[in-house]
Amino acid sequence: MTVEFKKLTQDISSNLSELGKNIPQVMKEFNALNRAGSAEGVLDAKTKELIALAIGVAVRCDGCIGFHSKALVKLGASEAEVHEALGVAVYMGGGPSMMYAANAVAAYKEFSATETATA
């Protein structure tokens, strides 16, 4: 099964919007956690997104792979940086992470193609 990460992230965003209407406090607090966890500190935003992508692969979350790949493209991450982070995910997650790492490469390329086309 091939995942279309642009469509997947759009669908998830739509569903998150519905959650926001029905559990606004939970979504507000989750968004606050996201902002706090993503804020630049000792680690820059790109490094944090590389970590998030690796964790998304290790826990087998297609939505995480999509959103973090998209963010990495916007942050200017190179394909080499993405691949190195995925190597750590595979090391930590074994064979299943290898399969999701392959999907993360596809997601990064899909979002890169869109970014290049609109630039």
PDB file as gemmi writes it, atoms N, CA and C in Angstrom:
CRYST1    1.000    1.000    1.000  90.00  90.00  90.00 P 1                      
ATOM      1  N   MET A   1       0.836  -1.183   0.000  1.00  0.00           N  
ATOM      2  CA  MET A   1       0.000   0.000   0.000  1.00  0.00           C  
ATOM      3  C   MET A   1       0.883   1.249   0.000  1.00  0.00           C  
ATOM      4  N   THR A   2       0.645   2.131  -0.938  1.00  0.00           N  
ATOM      5  CA  THR A   2       1.373   3.390  -1.012  1.00  0.00           C  
ATOM      6  C   THR A   2       0.563   4.469  -0.319  1.00  0.00           C  
ATOM      7  N   VAL A   3       1.221   5.190   0.556  1.00  0.00           N  
ATOM      8  CA  VAL A   3       0.560   6.282   1.271  1.00  0.00           C  
ATOM      9  C   VAL A   3       0.810   7.575   0.506  1.00  0.00           C  
ATOM     10  N   GLU A   4      -0.237   8.335   0.272  1.00  0.00           N  
ATOM     11  CA  GLU A   4      -0.113   9.671  -0.305  1.00  0.00           C  
ATOM     12  C   GLU A   4      -0.090  10.640   0.867  1.00  0.00           C  
ATOM     13  N   PHE A   5       1.110  11.096   1.211  1.00  0.00           N  
ATOM     14  CA  PHE A   5       1.286  11.853   2.441  1.00  0.00           C  
ATOM     15  C   PHE A   5       0.636  13.231   2.406  1.00  0.00           C  
ATOM     16  N   LYS A   6       0.573  13.868   1.249  1.00  0.00           N  
ATOM     17  CA  LYS A   6      -0.102  15.168   1.180  1.00  0.00           C  
ATOM     18  C   LYS A   6      -1.582  15.010   1.499  1.00  0.00           C  
ATOM     19  N   LYS A   7      -2.214  14.016   0.884  1.00  0.00           N  
ATOM     20  CA  LYS A   7      -3.636  13.768   1.148  1.00  0.00           C  
ATOM     21  C   LYS A   7      -3.844  13.343   2.594  1.00  0.00           C  
ATOM     22  N   LEU A   8      -2.975  12.470   3.080  1.00  0.00           N  
ATOM     23  CA  LEU A   8      -3.089  12.004   4.460  1.00  0.00           C  
ATOM     24  C   LEU A   8      -3.031  13.169   5.437  1.00  0.00           C  
ATOM     25  N   THR A   9      -2.057  14.071   5.273  1.00  0.00           N  
ATOM     26  CA  THR A   9      -1.937  15.187   6.210  1.00  0.00           C  
ATOM     27  C   THR A   9      -3.118  16.145   6.082  1.00  0.00           C  
ATOM     28  N   GLN A  10      -3.647  16.313   4.857  1.00  0.00           N  
ATOM     29  CA  GLN A  10      -4.835  17.155   4.684  1.00  0.00           C  
ATOM     30  C   GLN A  10      -6.041  16.537   5.385  1.00  0.00           C  
ATOM     31  N   ASP A  11      -6.207  15.233   5.219  1.00  0.00           N  
ATOM     32  CA  ASP A  11      -7.328  14.541   5.869  1.00  0.00           C  
ATOM     33  C   ASP A  11      -7.210  14.617   7.392  1.00  0.00           C  
ATOM     34  N   ILE A  12      -6.004  14.390   7.896  1.00  0.00           N  
ATOM     35  CA  ILE A  12      -5.805  14.458   9.346  1.00  0.00           C  
ATOM     36  C   ILE A  12      -6.084  15.865   9.851  1.00  0.00           C  
ATOM     37  N   SER A  13      -5.610  16.874   9.132  1.00  0.00           N  
ATOM     38  CA  SER A  13      -5.861  18.261   9.550  1.00  0.00           C  
ATOM     39  C   SER A  13      -7.346  18.544   9.639  1.00  0.00           C  
ATOM     40  N   SER A  14      -8.096  18.044   8.680  1.00  0.00           N  
ATOM     41  CA  SER A  14      -9.549  18.218   8.697  1.00  0.00           C  
ATOM     42  C   SER A  14     -10.157  17.537   9.920  1.00  0.00           C  
ATOM     43  N   ASN A  15      -9.701  16.334  10.198  1.00  0.00           N  
ATOM     44  CA  ASN A  15     -10.209  15.603  11.357  1.00  0.00           C  
ATOM     45  C   ASN A  15      -9.792  16.269  12.669  1.00  0.00           C  
ATOM     46  N   LEU A  16      -8.605  16.848  12.691  1.00  0.00           N  
ATOM     47  CA  LEU A  16      -8.169  17.564  13.896  1.00  0.00           C  
ATOM     48  C   LEU A  16      -9.032  18.792  14.131  1.00  0.00           C  
ATOM     49  N   SER A  17      -9.464  19.421  13.050  1.00  0.00           N  
ATOM     50  CA  SER A  17     -10.348  20.572  13.162  1.00  0.00           C  
ATOM     51  C   SER A  17     -11.654  20.169  13.844  1.00  0.00           C  
ATOM     52  N   GLU A  18     -12.167  19.018  13.462  1.00  0.00           N  
ATOM     53  CA  GLU A  18     -13.394  18.518  14.102  1.00  0.00           C  
ATOM     54  C   GLU A  18     -13.150  18.224  15.578  1.00  0.00           C  
ATOM     55  N   LEU A  19     -12.005  17.632  15.877  1.00  0.00           N  
ATOM     56  CA  LEU A  19     -11.685  17.390  17.292  1.00  0.00           C  
ATOM     57  C   LEU A  19     -11.630  18.706  18.060  1.00  0.00           C  
ATOM     58  N   GLY A  20     -11.065  19.728  17.415  1.00  0.00           N  
ATOM     59  CA  GLY A  20     -10.968  21.036  18.069  1.00  0.00           C  
ATOM     60  C   GLY A  20     -12.318  21.609  18.451  1.00  0.00           C  
ATOM     61  N   LYS A  21     -13.330  21.303  17.650  1.00  0.00           N  
ATOM     62  CA  LYS A  21     -14.682  21.776  17.949  1.00  0.00           C  
ATOM     63  C   LYS A  21     -15.303  20.994  19.104  1.00  0.00           C  
ATOM     64  N   ASN A  22     -14.941  19.733  19.227  1.00  0.00           N  
ATOM     65  CA  ASN A  22     -15.577  18.866  20.209  1.00  0.00           C  
ATOM     66  C   ASN A  22     -14.801  18.711  21.510  1.00  0.00           C  
ATOM     67  N   ILE A  23     -13.506  18.853  21.444  1.00  0.00           N  
ATOM     68  CA  ILE A  23     -12.685  18.797  22.669  1.00  0.00           C  
ATOM     69  C   ILE A  23     -11.673  19.952  22.628  1.00  0.00           C  
ATOM     70  N   PRO A  24     -12.196  21.168  22.677  1.00  0.00           N  
ATOM     71  CA  PRO A  24     -11.336  22.337  22.491  1.00  0.00           C  
ATOM     72  C   PRO A  24     -10.226  22.471  23.534  1.00  0.00           C  
ATOM     73  N   GLN A  25     -10.503  22.137  24.756  1.00  0.00           N  
ATOM     74  CA  GLN A  25      -9.477  22.296  25.793  1.00  0.00           C  
ATOM     75  C   GLN A  25      -8.332  21.316  25.577  1.00  0.00           C  
ATOM     76  N   VAL A  26      -8.649  20.095  25.205  1.00  0.00           N  
ATOM     77  CA  VAL A  26      -7.615  19.099  24.936  1.00  0.00           C  
ATOM     78  C   VAL A  26      -6.745  19.563  23.773  1.00  0.00           C  
ATOM     79  N   MET A  27      -7.392  20.027  22.695  1.00  0.00           N  
ATOM     80  CA  MET A  27      -6.638  20.480  21.528  1.00  0.00           C  
ATOM     81  C   MET A  27      -5.802  21.716  21.852  1.00  0.00           C  
ATOM     82  N   LYS A  28      -6.360  22.619  22.643  1.00  0.00           N  
ATOM     83  CA  LYS A  28      -5.617  23.822  23.043  1.00  0.00           C  
ATOM     84  C   LYS A  28      -4.358  23.428  23.809  1.00  0.00           C  
ATOM     85  N   GLU A  29      -4.504  22.507  24.738  1.00  0.00           N  
ATOM     86  CA  GLU A  29      -3.354  22.079  25.547  1.00  0.00           C  
ATOM     87  C   GLU A  29      -2.349  21.283  24.712  1.00  0.00           C  
ATOM     88  N   PHE A  30      -2.847  20.460  23.789  1.00  0.00           N  
ATOM     89  CA  PHE A  30      -1.939  19.726  22.911  1.00  0.00           C  
ATOM     90  C   PHE A  30      -1.142  20.696  22.048  1.00  0.00           C  
ATOM     91  N   ASN A  31      -1.813  21.715  21.501  1.00  0.00           N  
ATOM     92  CA  ASN A  31      -1.119  22.718  20.693  1.00  0.00           C  
ATOM     93  C   ASN A  31      -0.098  23.493  21.515  1.00  0.00           C  
ATOM     94  N   ALA A  32      -0.419  23.760  22.775  1.00  0.00           N  
ATOM     95  CA  ALA A  32       0.544  24.432  23.658  1.00  0.00           C  
ATOM     96  C   ALA A  32       1.765  23.531  23.890  1.00  0.00           C  
ATOM     97  N   LEU A  33       1.517  22.238  24.074  1.00  0.00           N  
ATOM     98  CA  LEU A  33       2.616  21.286  24.250  1.00  0.00           C  
ATOM     99  C   LEU A  33       3.478  21.247  22.989  1.00  0.00           C  
ATOM    100  N   ASN A  34       2.834  21.258  21.833  1.00  0.00           N  
ATOM    101  CA  ASN A  34       3.547  21.277  20.569  1.00  0.00           C  
ATOM    102  C   ASN A  34       4.452  22.506  20.466  1.00  0.00           C  
ATOM    103  N   ARG A  35       3.894  23.678  20.781  1.00  0.00           N  
ATOM    104  CA  ARG A  35       4.689  24.913  20.713  1.00  0.00           C  
ATOM    105  C   ARG A  35       5.855  24.866  21.686  1.00  0.00           C  
ATOM    106  N   ALA A  36       5.610  24.391  22.893  1.00  0.00           N  
ATOM    107  CA  ALA A  36       6.676  24.330  23.897  1.00  0.00           C  
ATOM    108  C   ALA A  36       7.759  23.330  23.496  1.00  0.00           C  
ATOM    109  N   GLY A  37       7.343  22.173  23.022  1.00  0.00           N  
ATOM    110  CA  GLY A  37       8.311  21.154  22.634  1.00  0.00           C  
ATOM    111  C   GLY A  37       9.101  21.507  21.388  1.00  0.00           C  
ATOM    112  N   SER A  38       8.506  22.320  20.519  1.00  0.00           N  
ATOM    113  CA  SER A  38       9.141  22.695  19.255  1.00  0.00           C  
ATOM    114  C   SER A  38       9.953  23.979  19.350  1.00  0.00           C  
ATOM    115  N   ALA A  39       9.781  24.716  20.433  1.00  0.00           N  
ATOM    116  CA  ALA A  39      10.449  26.011  20.560  1.00  0.00           C  
ATOM    117  C   ALA A  39      11.970  25.845  20.522  1.00  0.00           C  
ATOM    118  N   GLU A  40      12.612  26.783  19.856  1.00  0.00           N  
ATOM    119  CA  GLU A  40      14.067  26.744  19.779  1.00  0.00           C  
ATOM    120  C   GLU A  40      14.646  26.949  21.174  1.00  0.00           C  
ATOM    121  N   GLY A  41      15.655  26.196  21.459  1.00  0.00           N  
ATOM    122  CA  GLY A  41      16.386  26.292  22.716  1.00  0.00           C  
ATOM    123  C   GLY A  41      17.813  25.889  22.403  1.00  0.00           C  
ATOM    124  N   VAL A  42      18.332  24.953  23.156  1.00  0.00           N  
ATOM    125  CA  VAL A  42      19.659  24.423  22.865  1.00  0.00           C  
ATOM    126  C   VAL A  42      19.631  23.716  21.504  1.00  0.00           C  
ATOM    127  N   LEU A  43      18.528  23.033  21.215  1.00  0.00           N  
ATOM    128  CA  LEU A  43      18.344  22.388  19.915  1.00  0.00           C  
ATOM    129  C   LEU A  43      17.532  23.312  19.014  1.00  0.00           C  
ATOM    130  N   ASP A  44      17.933  23.407  17.753  1.00  0.00           N  
ATOM    131  CA  ASP A  44      17.165  24.228  16.822  1.00  0.00           C  
ATOM    132  C   ASP A  44      15.938  23.461  16.316  1.00  0.00           C  
ATOM    133  N   ALA A  45      15.064  24.184  15.626  1.00  0.00           N  
ATOM    134  CA  ALA A  45      13.799  23.604  15.165  1.00  0.00           C  
ATOM    135  C   ALA A  45      14.027  22.418  14.228  1.00  0.00           C  
ATOM    136  N   LYS A  46      15.009  22.516  13.353  1.00  0.00           N  
ATOM    137  CA  LYS A  46      15.261  21.427  12.405  1.00  0.00           C  
ATOM    138  C   LYS A  46      15.699  20.159  13.134  1.00  0.00           C  
ATOM    139  N   THR A  47      16.559  20.305  14.116  1.00  0.00           N  
ATOM    140  CA  THR A  47      17.008  19.134  14.886  1.00  0.00           C  
ATOM    141  C   THR A  47      15.831  18.488  15.596  1.00  0.00           C  
ATOM    142  N   LYS A  48      14.966  19.303  16.160  1.00  0.00           N  
ATOM    143  CA  LYS A  48      13.791  18.764  16.852  1.00  0.00           C  
ATOM    144  C   LYS A  48      12.860  18.049  15.887  1.00  0.00           C  
ATOM    145  N   GLU A  49      12.703  18.587  14.680  1.00  0.00           N  
ATOM    146  CA  GLU A  49      11.868  17.921  13.680  1.00  0.00           C  
ATOM    147  C   GLU A  49      12.498  16.613  13.205  1.00  0.00           C  
ATOM    148  N   LEU A  50      13.811  16.567  13.083  1.00  0.00           N  
ATOM    149  CA  LEU A  50      14.488  15.310  12.725  1.00  0.00           C  
ATOM    150  C   LEU A  50      14.246  14.252  13.796  1.00  0.00           C  
ATOM    151  N   ILE A  51      14.305  14.661  15.045  1.00  0.00           N  
ATOM    152  CA  ILE A  51      14.015  13.740  16.157  1.00  0.00           C  
ATOM    153  C   ILE A  51      12.563  13.270  16.068  1.00  0.00           C  
ATOM    154  N   ALA A  52      11.659  14.209  15.821  1.00  0.00           N  
ATOM    155  CA  ALA A  52      10.239  13.863  15.743  1.00  0.00           C  
ATOM    156  C   ALA A  52       9.969  12.894  14.588  1.00  0.00           C  
ATOM    157  N   LEU A  53      10.621  13.110  13.448  1.00  0.00           N  
ATOM    158  CA  LEU A  53      10.447  12.196  12.331  1.00  0.00           C  
ATOM    159  C   LEU A  53      10.952  10.803  12.699  1.00  0.00           C  
ATOM    160  N   ALA A  54      12.110  10.739  13.328  1.00  0.00           N  
ATOM    161  CA  ALA A  54      12.667   9.440  13.726  1.00  0.00           C  
ATOM    162  C   ALA A  54      11.736   8.722  14.703  1.00  0.00           C  
ATOM    163  N   ILE A  55      11.170   9.452  15.631  1.00  0.00           N  
ATOM    164  CA  ILE A  55      10.229   8.844  16.574  1.00  0.00           C  
ATOM    165  C   ILE A  55       8.967   8.393  15.836  1.00  0.00           C  
ATOM    166  N   GLY A  56       8.472   9.211  14.907  1.00  0.00           N  
ATOM    167  CA  GLY A  56       7.299   8.832  14.110  1.00  0.00           C  
ATOM    168  C   GLY A  56       7.520   7.530  13.367  1.00  0.00           C  
ATOM    169  N   VAL A  57       8.723   7.359  12.826  1.00  0.00           N  
ATOM    170  CA  VAL A  57       9.071   6.109  12.144  1.00  0.00           C  
ATOM    171  C   VAL A  57       9.090   4.961  13.148  1.00  0.00           C  
ATOM    172  N   ALA A  58       9.760   5.168  14.276  1.00  0.00           N  
ATOM    173  CA  ALA A  58       9.912   4.097  15.272  1.00  0.00           C  
ATOM    174  C   ALA A  58       8.568   3.633  15.826  1.00  0.00           C  
ATOM    175  N   VAL A  59       7.598   4.554  15.926  1.00  0.00           N  
ATOM    176  CA  VAL A  59       6.286   4.166  16.469  1.00  0.00           C  
ATOM    177  C   VAL A  59       5.270   3.883  15.361  1.00  0.00           C  
ATOM    178  N   ARG A  60       5.735   3.924  14.099  1.00  0.00           N  
ATOM    179  CA  ARG A  60       4.931   3.544  12.944  1.00  0.00           C  
ATOM    180  C   ARG A  60       3.695   4.425  12.762  1.00  0.00           C  
ATOM    181  N   CYS A  61       3.918   5.743  12.761  1.00  0.00           N  
ATOM    182  CA  CYS A  61       2.835   6.722  12.650  1.00  0.00           C  
ATOM    183  C   CYS A  61       2.936   7.443  11.309  1.00  0.00           C  
ATOM    184  N   ASP A  62       2.096   7.039  10.343  1.00  0.00           N  
ATOM    185  CA  ASP A  62       2.125   7.675   9.027  1.00  0.00           C  
ATOM    186  C   ASP A  62       1.830   9.171   9.097  1.00  0.00           C  
ATOM    187  N   GLY A  63       0.891   9.556   9.927  1.00  0.00           N  
ATOM    188  CA  GLY A  63       0.583  10.978  10.068  1.00  0.00           C  
ATOM    189  C   GLY A  63       1.780  11.761  10.581  1.00  0.00           C  
ATOM    190  N   CYS A  64       2.478  11.197  11.568  1.00  0.00           N  
ATOM    191  CA  CYS A  64       3.684  11.842  12.100  1.00  0.00           C  
ATOM    192  C   CYS A  64       4.738  11.984  11.008  1.00  0.00           C  
ATOM    193  N   ILE A  65       4.908  10.930  10.224  1.00  0.00           N  
ATOM    194  CA  ILE A  65       5.873  10.964   9.126  1.00  0.00           C  
ATOM    195  C   ILE A  65       5.506  12.085   8.154  1.00  0.00           C  
ATOM    196  N   GLY A  66       4.244  12.180   7.817  1.00  0.00           N  
ATOM    197  CA  GLY A  66       3.807  13.219   6.882  1.00  0.00           C  
ATOM    198  C   GLY A  66       4.041  14.619   7.408  1.00  0.00           C  
ATOM    199  N   PHE A  67       3.536  14.900   8.595  1.00  0.00           N  
ATOM    200  CA  PHE A  67       3.648  16.258   9.143  1.00  0.00           C  
ATOM    201  C   PHE A  67       5.097  16.667   9.394  1.00  0.00           C  
ATOM    202  N   HIS A  68       5.914  15.746   9.910  1.00  0.00           N  
ATOM    203  CA  HIS A  68       7.301  16.105  10.212  1.00  0.00           C  
ATOM    204  C   HIS A  68       8.159  16.174   8.952  1.00  0.00           C  
ATOM    205  N   SER A  69       7.844  15.368   7.940  1.00  0.00           N  
ATOM    206  CA  SER A  69       8.548  15.489   6.658  1.00  0.00           C  
ATOM    207  C   SER A  69       8.238  16.841   6.014  1.00  0.00           C  
ATOM    208  N   LYS A  70       6.984  17.220   6.054  1.00  0.00           N  
ATOM    209  CA  LYS A  70       6.578  18.515   5.503  1.00  0.00           C  
ATOM    210  C   LYS A  70       7.304  19.650   6.222  1.00  0.00           C  
ATOM    211  N   ALA A  71       7.359  19.579   7.552  1.00  0.00           N  
ATOM    212  CA  ALA A  71       8.049  20.609   8.330  1.00  0.00           C  
ATOM    213  C   ALA A  71       9.537  20.643   7.998  1.00  0.00           C  
ATOM    214  N   LEU A  72      10.139  19.481   7.815  1.00  0.00           N  
ATOM    215  CA  LEU A  72      11.572  19.427   7.507  1.00  0.00           C  
ATOM    216  C   LEU A  72      11.883  20.049   6.157  1.00  0.00           C  
ATOM    217  N   VAL A  73      11.007  19.853   5.182  1.00  0.00           N  
ATOM    218  CA  VAL A  73      11.202  20.496   3.882  1.00  0.00           C  
ATOM    219  C   VAL A  73      11.167  22.009   4.064  1.00  0.00           C  
ATOM    220  N   LYS A  74      10.185  22.499   4.814  1.00  0.00           N  
ATOM    221  CA  LYS A  74      10.063  23.953   5.034  1.00  0.00           C  
ATOM    222  C   LYS A  74      11.253  24.510   5.811  1.00  0.00           C  
ATOM    223  N   LEU A  75      11.853  23.694   6.673  1.00  0.00           N  
ATOM    224  CA  LEU A  75      13.005  24.140   7.455  1.00  0.00           C  
ATOM    225  C   LEU A  75      14.320  23.986   6.704  1.00  0.00           C  
ATOM    226  N   GLY A  76      14.257  23.461   5.488  1.00  0.00           N  
ATOM    227  CA  GLY A  76      15.460  23.347   4.675  1.00  0.00           C  
ATOM    228  C   GLY A  76      16.340  22.156   4.994  1.00  0.00           C  
ATOM    229  N   ALA A  77      15.769  21.124   5.603  1.00  0.00           N  
ATOM    230  CA  ALA A  77      16.567  19.925   5.891  1.00  0.00           C  
ATOM    231  C   ALA A  77      16.985  19.270   4.582  1.00  0.00           C  
ATOM    232  N   SER A  78      18.193  18.774   4.567  1.00  0.00           N  
ATOM    233  CA  SER A  78      18.667  18.080   3.371  1.00  0.00           C  
ATOM    234  C   SER A  78      18.216  16.627   3.398  1.00  0.00           C  
ATOM    235  N   GLU A  79      18.234  16.020   2.242  1.00  0.00           N  
ATOM    236  CA  GLU A  79      17.902  14.602   2.157  1.00  0.00           C  
ATOM    237  C   GLU A  79      18.887  13.789   2.997  1.00  0.00           C  
ATOM    238  N   ALA A  80      20.149  14.196   3.005  1.00  0.00           N  
ATOM    239  CA  ALA A  80      21.168  13.487   3.796  1.00  0.00           C  
ATOM    240  C   ALA A  80      20.857  13.560   5.295  1.00  0.00           C  
ATOM    241  N   GLU A  81      20.402  14.718   5.770  1.00  0.00           N  
ATOM    242  CA  GLU A  81      20.038  14.854   7.188  1.00  0.00           C  
ATOM    243  C   GLU A  81      18.860  13.957   7.521  1.00  0.00           C  
ATOM    244  N   VAL A  82      17.857  13.941   6.638  1.00  0.00           N  
ATOM    245  CA  VAL A  82      16.685  13.090   6.860  1.00  0.00           C  
ATOM    246  C   VAL A  82      17.117  11.626   6.904  1.00  0.00           C  
ATOM    247  N   HIS A  83      17.933  11.217   5.941  1.00  0.00           N  
ATOM    248  CA  HIS A  83      18.380   9.816   5.899  1.00  0.00           C  
ATOM    249  C   HIS A  83      19.162   9.440   7.153  1.00  0.00           C  
ATOM    250  N   GLU A  84      20.019  10.327   7.638  1.00  0.00           N  
ATOM    251  CA  GLU A  84      20.796  10.010   8.837  1.00  0.00           C  
ATOM    252  C   GLU A  84      19.886   9.857  10.059  1.00  0.00           C  
ATOM    253  N   ALA A  85      18.895  10.732  10.180  1.00  0.00           N  
ATOM    254  CA  ALA A  85      17.932  10.605  11.288  1.00  0.00           C  
ATOM    255  C   ALA A  85      17.157   9.295  11.168  1.00  0.00           C  
ATOM    256  N   LEU A  86      16.813   8.913   9.938  1.00  0.00           N  
ATOM    257  CA  LEU A  86      16.095   7.657   9.735  1.00  0.00           C  
ATOM    258  C   LEU A  86      16.961   6.460  10.080  1.00  0.00           C  
ATOM    259  N   GLY A  87      18.261   6.588   9.888  1.00  0.00           N  
ATOM    260  CA  GLY A  87      19.171   5.519  10.296  1.00  0.00           C  
ATOM    261  C   GLY A  87      19.107   5.275  11.799  1.00  0.00           C  
ATOM    262  N   VAL A  88      18.998   6.336  12.567  1.00  0.00           N  
ATOM    263  CA  VAL A  88      18.873   6.198  14.020  1.00  0.00           C  
ATOM    264  C   VAL A  88      17.537   5.541  14.366  1.00  0.00           C  
ATOM    265  N   ALA A  89      16.477   5.918  13.651  1.00  0.00           N  
ATOM    266  CA  ALA A  89      15.161   5.311  13.893  1.00  0.00           C  
ATOM    267  C   ALA A  89      15.195   3.819  13.615  1.00  0.00           C  
ATOM    268  N   VAL A  90      15.846   3.431  12.539  1.00  0.00           N  
ATOM    269  CA  VAL A  90      15.944   2.007  12.204  1.00  0.00           C  
ATOM    270  C   VAL A  90      16.754   1.269  13.262  1.00  0.00           C  
ATOM    271  N   TYR A  91      17.845   1.861  13.683  1.00  0.00           N  
ATOM    272  CA  TYR A  91      18.667   1.258  14.735  1.00  0.00           C  
ATOM    273  C   TYR A  91      17.826   1.032  15.997  1.00  0.00           C  
ATOM    274  N   MET A  92      17.022   2.015  16.360  1.00  0.00           N  
ATOM    275  CA  MET A  92      16.239   1.926  17.592  1.00  0.00           C  
ATOM    276  C   MET A  92      14.989   1.067  17.430  1.00  0.00           C  
ATOM    277  N   GLY A  93      14.443   0.994  16.212  1.00  0.00           N  
ATOM    278  CA  GLY A  93      13.173   0.302  16.027  1.00  0.00           C  
ATOM    279  C   GLY A  93      13.230  -0.990  15.240  1.00  0.00           C  
ATOM    280  N   GLY A  94      14.395  -1.356  14.723  1.00  0.00           N  
ATOM    281  CA  GLY A  94      14.541  -2.612  13.996  1.00  0.00           C  
ATOM    282  C   GLY A  94      13.825  -2.636  12.659  1.00  0.00           C  
ATOM    283  N   GLY A  95      13.461  -3.843  12.221  1.00  0.00           N  
ATOM    284  CA  GLY A  95      12.856  -4.064  10.909  1.00  0.00           C  
ATOM    285  C   GLY A  95      11.617  -3.248  10.632  1.00  0.00           C  
ATOM    286  N   PRO A  96      10.643  -3.183  11.561  1.00  0.00           N  
ATOM    287  CA  PRO A  96       9.464  -2.368  11.279  1.00  0.00           C  
ATOM    288  C   PRO A  96       9.820  -0.901  11.030  1.00  0.00           C  
ATOM    289  N   SER A  97      10.816  -0.384  11.739  1.00  0.00           N  
ATOM    290  CA  SER A  97      11.224   0.995  11.494  1.00  0.00           C  
ATOM    291  C   SER A  97      11.856   1.148  10.120  1.00  0.00           C  
ATOM    292  N   MET A  98      12.506   0.104   9.617  1.00  0.00           N  
ATOM    293  CA  MET A  98      13.087   0.159   8.271  1.00  0.00           C  
ATOM    294  C   MET A  98      11.977   0.374   7.244  1.00  0.00           C  
ATOM    295  N   MET A  99      10.858  -0.313   7.411  1.00  0.00           N  
ATOM    296  CA  MET A  99       9.750  -0.165   6.473  1.00  0.00           C  
ATOM    297  C   MET A  99       9.170   1.248   6.530  1.00  0.00           C  
ATOM    298  N   TYR A 100       9.013   1.786   7.719  1.00  0.00           N  
ATOM    299  CA  TYR A 100       8.487   3.136   7.863  1.00  0.00           C  
ATOM    300  C   TYR A 100       9.512   4.182   7.451  1.00  0.00           C  
ATOM    301  N   ALA A 101      10.802   3.889   7.595  1.00  0.00           N  
ATOM    302  CA  ALA A 101      11.835   4.800   7.109  1.00  0.00           C  
ATOM    303  C   ALA A 101      11.721   4.940   5.595  1.00  0.00           C  
ATOM    304  N   ALA A 102      11.448   3.837   4.899  1.00  0.00           N  
ATOM    305  CA  ALA A 102      11.249   3.896   3.454  1.00  0.00           C  
ATOM    306  C   ALA A 102      10.053   4.792   3.120  1.00  0.00           C  
ATOM    307  N   ASN A 103       8.989   4.705   3.909  1.00  0.00           N  
ATOM    308  CA  ASN A 103       7.835   5.582   3.709  1.00  0.00           C  
ATOM    309  C   ASN A 103       8.190   7.038   3.993  1.00  0.00           C  
ATOM    310  N   ALA A 104       9.035   7.287   4.987  1.00  0.00           N  
ATOM    311  CA  ALA A 104       9.438   8.656   5.313  1.00  0.00           C  
ATOM    312  C   ALA A 104      10.234   9.277   4.167  1.00  0.00           C  
ATOM    313  N   VAL A 105      11.049   8.483   3.487  1.00  0.00           N  
ATOM    314  CA  VAL A 105      11.770   8.980   2.311  1.00  0.00           C  
ATOM    315  C   VAL A 105      10.765   9.410   1.251  1.00  0.00           C  
ATOM    316  N   ALA A 106       9.743   8.598   1.024  1.00  0.00           N  
ATOM    317  CA  ALA A 106       8.708   8.931   0.042  1.00  0.00           C  
ATOM    318  C   ALA A 106       7.978  10.214   0.437  1.00  0.00           C  
ATOM    319  N   ALA A 107       7.675  10.375   1.712  1.00  0.00           N  
ATOM    320  CA  ALA A 107       6.982  11.572   2.181  1.00  0.00           C  
ATOM    321  C   ALA A 107       7.839  12.809   1.969  1.00  0.00           C  
ATOM    322  N   TYR A 108       9.114  12.728   2.334  1.00  0.00           N  
ATOM    323  CA  TYR A 108      10.022  13.860   2.163  1.00  0.00           C  
ATOM    324  C   TYR A 108      10.099  14.254   0.687  1.00  0.00           C  
ATOM    325  N   LYS A 109      10.232  13.264  -0.193  1.00  0.00           N  
ATOM    326  CA  LYS A 109      10.321  13.540  -1.631  1.00  0.00           C  
ATOM    327  C   LYS A 109       9.015  14.127  -2.158  1.00  0.00           C  
ATOM    328  N   GLU A 110       7.888  13.636  -1.679  1.00  0.00           N  
ATOM    329  CA  GLU A 110       6.590  14.140  -2.124  1.00  0.00           C  
ATOM    330  C   GLU A 110       6.443  15.615  -1.763  1.00  0.00           C  
ATOM    331  N   PHE A 111       6.775  15.978  -0.530  1.00  0.00           N  
ATOM    332  CA  PHE A 111       6.660  17.363  -0.111  1.00  0.00           C  
ATOM    333  C   PHE A 111       7.734  18.226  -0.772  1.00  0.00           C  
ATOM    334  N   SER A 112       8.915  17.679  -1.019  1.00  0.00           N  
ATOM    335  CA  SER A 112       9.984  18.422  -1.705  1.00  0.00           C  
ATOM    336  C   SER A 112       9.553  18.782  -3.115  1.00  0.00           C  
ATOM    337  N   ALA A 113       8.913  17.856  -3.799  1.00  0.00           N  
ATOM    338  CA  ALA A 113       8.458  18.111  -5.168  1.00  0.00           C  
ATOM    339  C   ALA A 113       7.443  19.249  -5.202  1.00  0.00           C  
ATOM    340  N   THR A 114       6.570  19.287  -4.234  1.00  0.00           N  
ATOM    341  CA  THR A 114       5.569  20.348  -4.151  1.00  0.00           C  
ATOM    342  C   THR A 114       6.239  21.677  -3.863  1.00  0.00           C  
ATOM    343  N   GLU A 115       7.180  21.688  -2.931  1.00  0.00           N  
ATOM    344  CA  GLU A 115       7.886  22.915  -2.534  1.00  0.00           C  
ATOM    345  C   GLU A 115       8.683  23.457  -3.719  1.00  0.00           C  
ATOM    346  N   THR A 116       9.336  22.584  -4.453  1.00  0.00           N  
ATOM    347  CA  THR A 116      10.126  22.987  -5.616  1.00  0.00           C  
ATOM    348  C   THR A 116       9.214  23.545  -6.707  1.00  0.00           C  
ATOM    349  N   ALA A 117       8.053  22.931  -6.885  1.00  0.00           N  
ATOM    350  CA  ALA A 117       7.115  23.364  -7.927  1.00  0.00           C  
ATOM    351  C   ALA A 117       6.525  24.736  -7.626  1.00  0.00           C  
ATOM    352  N   THR A 118       6.370  25.072  -6.328  1.00  0.00           N  
ATOM    353  CA  THR A 118       5.768  26.352  -5.953  1.00  0.00           C  
ATOM    354  C   THR A 118       6.805  27.447  -5.753  1.00  0.00           C  
ATOM    355  N   ALA A 119       8.073  27.089  -5.742  1.00  0.00           N  
ATOM    356  CA  ALA A 119       9.130  28.088  -5.501  1.00  0.00           C  
ATOM    357  C   ALA A 119       9.425  28.912  -6.726  1.00  0.00           C  
TER     358      ALA A 119                                                      
END                                                                             
